[in-house]
Amino acid sequence: MVTEGFGVLKREVKVKEIEKKYDHPLAEIVQIASQYKSEILLEYDKYRINAKSIMGIIAFNPSEGMNVTIAAEGNDEGEAVEALEKFFICQ
């Protein structure tokens, strides 16, 4: 599901087996997010985590089966959301 409004692009994805596909998935999330200038948040339940914060990602710990919403705002928000979506669904 893609939601746009108020300048924020959101996409909900179901996390696949990232821990099996990637050597250091939590660090890779931060590396991907840090490539973009947009503000990027990951949302799950009541939690909202800055995708560029390794400590936040470690606490968030996205794992297989979670429905995570990727929310981005900025000039490159579309590319940022797409890159993280591909990561979470292991494409």
The first five atom37 places (N, CA, C, CB, O) and aatype in JSON, in Angstrom:
{
  "aatype": [12, 19, 16, 6, 7, 13, 7, 19, 10, 11, 1, 6, 19, 11, 19, 11, 6, 9, 6, 11, 11, 18, 3, 8, 14, 10, 0, 6, 9, 19, 5, 9, 0, 15, 5, 18, 11, 15, 6, 9, 10, 10, 6, 18, 3, 11, 18, 1, 9, 2, 0, 11, 15, 9, 12, 7, 9, 9, 0, 13, 2, 14, 15, 6, 7, 12, 2, 19, 16, 9, 0, 0, 6, 7, 2, 3, 6, 7, 6, 0, 19, 6, 0, 10, 6, 11, 13, 13, 9, 4, 5],
  "atom_mask": [
    [1, 1, 1, 1, 1],
    [1, 1, 1, 1, 1],
    [1, 1, 1, 1, 1],
    [1, 1, 1, 1, 1],
    [1, 1, 1, 0, 1],
    [1, 1, 1, 1, 1],
    [1, 1, 1, 0, 1],
    [1, 1, 1, 1, 1],
    [1, 1, 1, 1, 1],
    [1, 1, 1, 1, 1],
    [1, 1, 1, 1, 1],
    [1, 1, 1, 1, 1],
    [1, 1, 1, 1, 1],
    [1, 1, 1, 1, 1],
    [1, 1, 1, 1, 1],
    [1, 1, 1, 1, 1],
    [1, 1, 1, 1, 1],
    [1, 1, 1, 1, 1],
    [1, 1, 1, 1, 1],
    [1, 1, 1, 1, 1],
    [1, 1, 1, 1, 1],
    [1, 1, 1, 1, 1],
    [1, 1, 1, 1, 1],
    [1, 1, 1, 1, 1],
    [1, 1, 1, 1, 1],
    [1, 1, 1, 1, 1],
    [1, 1, 1, 1, 1],
    [1, 1, 1, 1, 1],
    [1, 1, 1, 1, 1],
    [1, 1, 1, 1, 1],
    [1, 1, 1, 1, 1],
    [1, 1, 1, 1, 1],
    [1, 1, 1, 1, 1],
    [1, 1, 1, 1, 1],
    [1, 1, 1, 1, 1],
    [1, 1, 1, 1, 1],
    [1, 1, 1, 1, 1],
    [1, 1, 1, 1, 1],
    [1, 1, 1, 1, 1],
    [1, 1, 1, 1, 1],
    [1, 1, 1, 1, 1],
    [1, 1, 1, 1, 1],
    [1, 1, 1, 1, 1],
    [1, 1, 1, 1, 1],
    [1, 1, 1, 1, 1],
    [1, 1, 1, 1, 1],
    [1, 1, 1, 1, 1],
    [1, 1, 1, 1, 1],
    [1, 1, 1, 1, 1],
    [1, 1, 1, 1, 1],
    [1, 1, 1, 1, 1],
    [1, 1, 1, 1, 1],
    [1, 1, 1, 1, 1],
    [1, 1, 1, 1, 1],
    [1, 1, 1, 1, 1],
    [1, 1, 1, 0, 1],
    [1, 1, 1, 1, 1],
    [1, 1, 1, 1, 1],
    [1, 1, 1, 1, 1],
    [1, 1, 1, 1, 1],
    [1, 1, 1, 1, 1],
    [1, 1, 1, 1, 1],
    [1, 1, 1, 1, 1],
    [1, 1, 1, 1, 1],
    [1, 1, 1, 0, 1],
    [1, 1, 1, 1, 1],
    [1, 1, 1, 1, 1],
    [1, 1, 1, 1, 1],
    [1, 1, 1, 1, 1],
    [1, 1, 1, 1, 1],
    [1, 1, 1, 1, 1],
    [1, 1, 1, 1, 1],
    [1, 1, 1, 1, 1],
    [1, 1, 1, 0, 1],
    [1, 1, 1, 1, 1],
    [1, 1, 1, 1, 1],
    [1, 1, 1, 1, 1],
    [1, 1, 1, 0, 1],
    [1, 1, 1, 1, 1],
    [1, 1, 1, 1, 1],
    [1, 1, 1, 1, 1],
    [1, 1, 1, 1, 1],
    [1, 1, 1, 1, 1],
    [1, 1, 1, 1, 1],
    [1, 1, 1, 1, 1],
    [1, 1, 1, 1, 1],
    [1, 1, 1, 1, 1],
    [1, 1, 1, 1, 1],
    [1, 1, 1, 1, 1],
    [1, 1, 1, 1, 1],
    [1, 1, 1, 1, 1]
  ],
  "atom_positions": [
    [[0.84, -1.17, 0.0], [0.0, 0.0, 0.0], [0.89, 1.24, 0.0], [-0.96, 0.0, 1.22], [1.82, 1.34, 0.8]],
    [[0.61, 2.17, -0.88], [1.34, 3.42, -0.96], [0.42, 4.55, -0.55], [1.91, 3.65, -2.39], [-0.71, 4.65, -1.04]],
    [[0.9, 5.41, 0.34], [0.12, 6.55, 0.77], [0.94, 7.8, 0.57], [-0.32, 6.4, 2.25], [2.09, 7.87, 1.0]],
    [[0.35, 8.78, -0.08], [1.03, 10.06, -0.24], [0.13, 11.15, 0.33], [1.36, 10.34, -1.74], [-1.09, 11.11, 0.18]],
    [[0.74, 12.1, 0.97], [-0.02, 13.22, 1.5], [0.85, 14.01, 2.45], [0.0, 0.0, 0.0], [1.7, 13.44, 3.13]],
    [[0.63, 15.28, 2.5], [1.38, 16.16, 3.39], [2.88, 16.03, 3.15], [1.06, 15.83, 4.85], [3.67, 16.24, 4.07]],
    [[3.3, 15.69, 1.93], [4.71, 15.63, 1.6], [5.41, 14.36, 2.05], [0.0, 0.0, 0.0], [6.63, 14.26, 1.9]],
    [[4.69, 13.4, 2.61], [5.31, 12.17, 3.09], [4.85, 11.01, 2.21], [4.96, 11.91, 4.59], [3.66, 10.83, 1.97]],
    [[5.8, 10.23, 1.76], [5.51, 9.02, 0.99], [5.61, 7.84, 1.93], [6.49, 8.85, -0.23], [6.62, 7.68, 2.63]],
    [[4.57, 7.01, 1.97], [4.57, 5.84, 2.86], [4.27, 4.59, 2.05], [3.54, 6.0, 4.0], [3.45, 4.6, 1.13]],
    [[4.95, 3.51, 2.42], [4.69, 2.22, 1.79], [4.81, 1.13, 2.86], [5.67, 1.95, 0.6], [5.8, 1.08, 3.6]],
    [[3.81, 0.28, 2.93], [3.83, -0.83, 3.89], [4.35, -2.08, 3.2], [2.42, -1.08, 4.5], [3.9, -2.42, 2.11]],
    [[5.3, -2.75, 3.84], [5.88, -3.97, 3.28], [5.92, -5.05, 4.36], [7.29, -3.7, 2.71], [5.99, -4.77, 5.55]],
    [[5.88, -6.28, 3.91], [6.04, -7.42, 4.82], [7.48, -7.89, 4.72], [5.02, -8.59, 4.48], [7.95, -8.23, 3.63]],
    [[8.17, -7.91, 5.84], [9.58, -8.27, 5.87], [9.75, -9.76, 5.58], [10.21, -7.92, 7.24], [9.09, -10.61, 6.17]],
    [[10.66, -10.05, 4.65], [11.0, -11.44, 4.32], [12.18, -11.88, 5.2], [11.35, -11.6, 2.79], [12.43, -11.26, 6.24]],
    [[12.88, -12.9, 4.81], [13.97, -13.49, 5.59], [15.28, -12.71, 5.42], [14.18, -14.95, 5.18], [16.25, -13.25, 4.9]],
    [[15.3, -11.46, 5.85], [16.49, -10.62, 5.65], [17.7, -11.16, 6.39], [16.21, -9.21, 6.1], [18.83, -11.0, 5.93]],
    [[17.48, -11.81, 7.53], [18.62, -12.32, 8.29], [19.28, -13.51, 7.59], [18.18, -12.72, 9.69], [20.44, -13.83, 7.88]],
    [[18.56, -14.17, 6.68], [19.15, -15.28, 5.92], [19.82, -14.8, 4.64], [18.08, -16.31, 5.59], [20.78, -15.41, 4.18]],
    [[19.32, -13.71, 4.07], [19.87, -13.22, 2.8], [21.07, -12.3, 2.99], [18.79, -12.49, 2.03], [21.98, -12.31, 2.16]],
    [[21.09, -11.52, 4.05], [22.14, -10.52, 4.25], [23.01, -10.88, 5.44], [21.52, -9.13, 4.44], [22.52, -11.44, 6.43]],
    [[24.3, -10.57, 5.36], [25.23, -10.87, 6.44], [24.97, -10.02, 7.68], [26.65, -10.67, 5.97], [24.99, -10.53, 8.8]],
    [[24.73, -8.74, 7.48], [24.51, -7.8, 8.6], [23.3, -6.93, 8.26], [25.78, -6.91, 8.86], [23.46, -5.75, 7.96]],
    [[22.09, -7.5, 8.31], [20.92, -6.77, 7.82], [20.63, -5.45, 8.54], [19.72, -7.64, 7.94], [20.21, -4.5, 7.89]],
    [[20.85, -5.37, 9.83], [20.55, -4.13, 10.54], [21.47, -3.0, 10.1], [20.67, -4.35, 12.05], [21.03, -1.88, 9.89]],
    [[22.75, -3.31, 9.96], [23.71, -2.3, 9.48], [23.41, -1.92, 8.04], [25.15, -2.83, 9.61], [23.59, -0.76, 7.65]],
    [[22.96, -2.88, 7.24], [22.67, -2.59, 5.83], [21.47, -1.67, 5.69], [22.43, -3.9, 5.07], [21.42, -0.87, 4.76]],
    [[20.5, -1.78, 6.58], [19.35, -0.86, 6.56], [19.85, 0.57, 6.72], [18.32, -1.21, 7.67], [19.45, 1.47, 5.97]],
    [[20.72, 0.79, 7.7], [21.26, 2.12, 7.96], [22.08, 2.6, 6.76], [22.12, 2.12, 9.24], [21.99, 3.77, 6.38]],
    [[22.87, 1.71, 6.16], [23.68, 2.09, 5.0], [22.8, 2.51, 3.83], [24.59, 0.93, 4.58], [23.09, 3.5, 3.15]],
    [[21.74, 1.77, 3.59], [20.83, 2.12, 2.49], [20.17, 3.47, 2.77], [19.75, 1.02, 2.29], [20.17, 4.36, 1.92]],
    [[19.6, 3.63, 3.96], [18.9, 4.87, 4.32], [19.83, 6.08, 4.26], [18.29, 4.74, 5.71], [19.41, 7.16, 3.87]],
    [[21.07, 5.89, 4.65], [22.03, 7.0, 4.71], [22.46, 7.5, 3.33], [23.25, 6.58, 5.49], [23.08, 8.56, 3.22]],
    [[22.14, 6.76, 2.3], [22.46, 7.18, 0.93], [21.54, 8.29, 0.44], [22.38, 5.99, -0.02], [21.81, 8.93, -0.57]],
    [[20.44, 8.52, 1.17], [19.42, 9.47, 0.73], [19.34, 10.66, 1.67], [18.05, 8.78, 0.64], [19.6, 10.55, 2.86]],
    [[18.98, 11.81, 1.1], [18.88, 13.03, 1.89], [17.56, 13.11, 2.64], [19.04, 14.25, 1.0], [17.45, 13.83, 3.63]],
    [[16.55, 12.4, 2.18], [15.22, 12.43, 2.8], [15.26, 11.94, 4.23], [14.25, 11.6, 1.98], [16.11, 11.14, 4.62]],
    [[14.3, 12.43, 5.02], [14.09, 11.87, 6.35], [13.34, 10.56, 6.16], [13.3, 12.88, 7.29], [12.32, 10.53, 5.47]],
    [[13.83, 9.5, 6.77], [13.23, 8.17, 6.58], [12.93, 7.56, 7.94], [14.18, 7.24, 5.76], [13.8, 7.45, 8.8]],
    [[11.67, 7.17, 8.13], [11.26, 6.53, 9.37], [10.72, 5.14, 9.05], [10.19, 7.38, 10.12], [10.12, 4.93, 7.99]],
    [[10.93, 4.22, 9.96], [10.33, 2.89, 9.89], [9.3, 2.82, 11.0], [11.4, 1.74, 10.01], [9.58, 3.17, 12.15]],
    [[8.1, 2.37, 10.65], [7.01, 2.32, 11.62], [6.48, 0.9, 11.76], [5.87, 3.28, 11.21], [6.3, 0.19, 10.77]],
    [[6.24, 0.51, 13.0], [5.65, -0.79, 13.3], [4.9, -0.63, 14.62], [6.75, -1.93, 13.39], [5.47, -0.21, 15.62]],
    [[3.62, -0.98, 14.61], [2.77, -0.76, 15.78], [2.86, 0.71, 16.19], [3.18, -1.69, 16.96], [2.58, 1.6, 15.39]],
    [[3.25, 0.95, 17.42], [3.36, 2.33, 17.93], [4.77, 2.89, 17.81], [2.92, 2.38, 19.38], [5.02, 4.01, 18.24]],
    [[5.69, 2.14, 17.23], [7.1, 2.54, 17.15], [7.38, 3.29, 15.85], [8.01, 1.32, 17.27], [6.87, 2.92, 14.79]],
    [[8.19, 4.34, 15.95], [8.66, 5.1, 14.79], [10.16, 5.29, 14.99], [7.9, 6.5, 14.64], [10.6, 5.95, 15.94]],
    [[10.94, 4.72, 14.08], [12.39, 4.69, 14.23], [13.04, 5.4, 13.04], [12.91, 3.24, 14.34], [12.63, 5.22, 11.9]],
    [[14.06, 6.21, 13.32], [14.86, 6.83, 12.28], [15.68, 5.73, 11.61], [15.78, 7.97, 12.87], [16.48, 5.06, 12.26]],
    [[15.49, 5.55, 10.31], [16.17, 4.47, 9.58], [17.67, 4.7, 9.45], [15.57, 4.32, 8.2], [18.4, 3.79, 9.06]],
    [[18.14, 5.9, 9.77], [19.57, 6.2, 9.68], [20.28, 6.03, 11.02], [19.77, 7.62, 9.16], [21.48, 6.29, 11.12]],
    [[19.56, 5.6, 12.03], [20.12, 5.43, 13.38], [20.36, 3.95, 13.67], [19.18, 6.04, 14.44], [19.4, 3.19, 13.79]],
    [[21.61, 3.56, 13.79], [21.91, 2.15, 14.06], [21.33, 1.7, 15.4], [23.42, 1.92, 14.05], [20.85, 0.58, 15.53]],
    [[21.37, 2.58, 16.39], [20.81, 2.21, 17.7], [19.29, 2.03, 17.61], [21.15, 3.29, 18.77], [18.73, 1.12, 18.22]],
    [[18.65, 2.89, 16.84], [17.21, 2.75, 16.65], [16.86, 1.47, 15.92], [0.0, 0.0, 0.0], [15.91, 0.78, 16.29]],
    [[17.62, 1.15, 14.88], [17.37, -0.07, 14.1], [17.61, -1.31, 14.94], [18.26, -0.1, 12.83], [16.86, -2.28, 14.85]],
    [[18.65, -1.3, 15.77], [18.91, -2.44, 16.65], [17.74, -2.65, 17.61], [20.23, -2.24, 17.44], [17.31, -3.78, 17.83]],
    [[17.22, -1.55, 18.17], [16.08, -1.66, 19.08], [14.83, -2.11, 18.34], [15.83, -0.31, 19.78], [14.03, -2.88, 18.88]],
    [[14.65, -1.64, 17.13], [13.48, -1.96, 16.3], [13.53, -3.42, 15.84], [13.41, -1.02, 15.08], [12.52, -4.12, 15.88]],
    [[14.7, -3.86, 15.4], [14.97, -5.23, 14.98], [13.91, -5.81, 14.04], [15.09, -6.11, 16.2], [13.22, -6.76, 14.41]],
    [[13.77, -5.26, 12.83], [12.79, -5.81, 11.9], [13.12, -7.26, 11.56], [12.73, -4.97, 10.62], [14.27, -7.59, 11.27]],
    [[12.11, -8.11, 11.59], [12.34, -9.53, 11.32], [11.21, -10.1, 10.46], [12.45, -10.32, 12.64], [10.18, -9.46, 10.25]],
    [[11.44, -11.3, 9.98], [10.51, -11.94, 9.05], [9.09, -11.93, 9.57], [10.95, -13.36, 8.78], [8.82, -12.26, 10.73]],
    [[8.18, -11.54, 8.68], [6.76, -11.55, 9.01], [6.21, -10.22, 9.51], [0.0, 0.0, 0.0], [5.0, -10.03, 9.53]],
    [[7.08, -9.3, 9.91], [6.62, -7.99, 10.39], [6.1, -7.17, 9.22], [7.77, -7.24, 11.11], [6.66, -7.21, 8.13]],
    [[5.03, -6.43, 9.44], [4.55, -5.44, 8.48], [5.12, -4.1, 8.89], [2.98, -5.41, 8.4], [4.72, -3.53, 9.91]],
    [[6.04, -3.6, 8.1], [6.74, -2.36, 8.41], [6.31, -1.29, 7.4], [8.29, -2.56, 8.39], [6.23, -1.56, 6.2]],
    [[6.04, -0.1, 7.9], [5.74, 1.03, 7.02], [7.0, 1.87, 6.88], [4.56, 1.88, 7.57], [7.59, 2.31, 7.87]],
    [[7.4, 2.08, 5.65], [8.54, 2.94, 5.34], [7.96, 4.31, 5.01], [9.43, 2.37, 4.15], [7.15, 4.44, 4.08]],
    [[8.36, 5.32, 5.75], [7.87, 6.68, 5.52], [9.05, 7.58, 5.23], [7.06, 7.21, 6.75], [10.02, 7.62, 5.98]],
    [[8.97, 8.31, 4.13], [10.08, 9.2, 3.75], [9.53, 10.55, 3.3], [10.94, 8.57, 2.64], [8.45, 10.64, 2.71]],
    [[10.31, 11.57, 3.58], [9.96, 12.92, 3.16], [11.21, 13.63, 2.71], [9.26, 13.7, 4.3], [12.19, 13.73, 3.45]],
    [[11.18, 14.13, 1.47], [12.33, 14.85, 0.95], [12.4, 14.72, -0.56], [0.0, 0.0, 0.0], [11.53, 14.11, -1.18]],
    [[13.42, 15.3, -1.15], [13.56, 15.32, -2.6], [13.73, 13.94, -3.22], [14.72, 16.18, -2.97], [13.3, 13.73, -4.36]],
    [[14.34, 13.02, -2.51], [14.58, 11.68, -3.06], [13.78, 10.6, -2.32], [16.08, 11.35, -3.0], [14.22, 9.45, -2.23]],
    [[12.62, 10.98, -1.79], [11.81, 10.06, -0.99], [11.38, 8.82, -1.76], [10.59, 10.77, -0.47], [11.37, 7.72, -1.21]],
    [[11.03, 8.98, -3.04], [10.6, 7.83, -3.83], [11.69, 6.78, -3.98], [0.0, 0.0, 0.0], [11.44, 5.59, -3.82]],
    [[12.89, 7.24, -4.28], [14.02, 6.32, -4.43], [14.36, 5.66, -3.1], [15.24, 7.06, -4.98], [14.7, 4.47, -3.06]],
    [[14.28, 6.41, -2.02], [14.6, 5.88, -0.69], [13.61, 4.78, -0.29], [14.6, 7.0, 0.36], [14.01, 3.72, 0.19]],
    [[12.33, 5.06, -0.49], [11.3, 4.07, -0.14], [11.46, 2.82, -0.99], [9.89, 4.66, -0.33], [11.36, 1.7, -0.48]],
    [[11.71, 3.0, -2.27], [11.87, 1.86, -3.17], [13.08, 1.0, -2.78], [12.02, 2.34, -4.62], [12.99, -0.23, -2.78]],
    [[14.19, 1.63, -2.46], [15.4, 0.89, -2.08], [15.18, 0.08, -0.8], [16.59, 1.85, -1.89], [15.58, -1.08, -0.72]],
    [[14.54, 0.68, 0.18], [14.28, -0.04, 1.43], [13.24, -1.14, 1.24], [13.82, 0.92, 2.53], [13.35, -2.21, 1.84]],
    [[12.25, -0.88, 0.4], [11.25, -1.92, 0.12], [11.94, -3.14, -0.5], [10.15, -1.38, -0.82], [11.69, -4.27, -0.08]],
    [[12.79, -2.92, -1.49], [13.5, -4.02, -2.13], [14.35, -4.79, -1.12], [14.39, -3.5, -3.28], [14.44, -6.02, -1.18]],
    [[14.96, -4.07, -0.2], [15.76, -4.72, 0.84], [14.88, -5.62, 1.72], [16.49, -3.66, 1.71], [15.2, -6.78, 1.94]],
    [[13.77, -5.07, 2.2], [12.91, -5.82, 3.13], [12.23, -7.02, 2.48], [11.85, -4.9, 3.71], [11.96, -8.02, 3.15]],
    [[11.96, -6.94, 1.18], [11.32, -8.09, 0.53], [12.34, -8.97, -0.2], [10.26, -7.61, -0.47], [11.98, -9.89, -0.94]],
    [[13.62, -8.68, 0.04], [14.73, -9.51, -0.46], [14.78, -9.6, -1.99], [14.63, -10.9, 0.13], [14.94, -10.68, -2.55]],
    [[14.64, -8.46, -2.64], [14.75, -8.43, -4.11], [16.12, -7.98, -4.51], [13.69, -7.52, -4.74], [16.42, -7.89, -5.7]]
  ]
}
